[in-house]
Amino acid sequence: MTVGTFTSISLEPPLVGFFADSGSMTFHRVRTAEHFTVSVLDDTQDEVCRAFSGEAGDRFAEVSLVPGRHPAPRIAGALGWFDCAVDTIVNVGDHHLVVGRVLAFDVSAVPRGPLVFFRGILCQLDPTVPSRGIW
């Protein structure tokens, strides 16, 4: 599944989370799984993102995968990944917060930008544009 709400929750213990639509068929598989992997896509992997956001067909058919520590594979060439054990699932309105206990993670040594979903489109962050910040 493609999620736009992946976040760090805790450093000790290491927890991450994402929100999944309660109607998602993939969420129902996550609900019954013991583990999941989050692959963080880089700003050149928009086609991979689209492949996983659709509802029909084999989402993995055209995507290169790398084995992880458990049955959930990692996406080859991703900017980073998190192998997680399902910790908690909380019903929140029409979504579920899925909390994962991080078992292992890594980020690419090659500097690349993340793929960002903003205002309904996939886009890149421009590191040359200074942030207005919150300070």
Beta strands, then each sheet from edge to edge (+ up, - down):
strand 1: 7-10
strand 2: 15-21
strand 3: 35-40
strand 4: 65-66
strand 5: 74-75
strand 6: 80-92
strand 7: 95-107
strand 8: 115-118
strand 9: 121-124
sheet 1: 1+ 2- 7+ 6- 3+
sheet 2: 4+ 5-
sheet 3: 8+ 9-
end
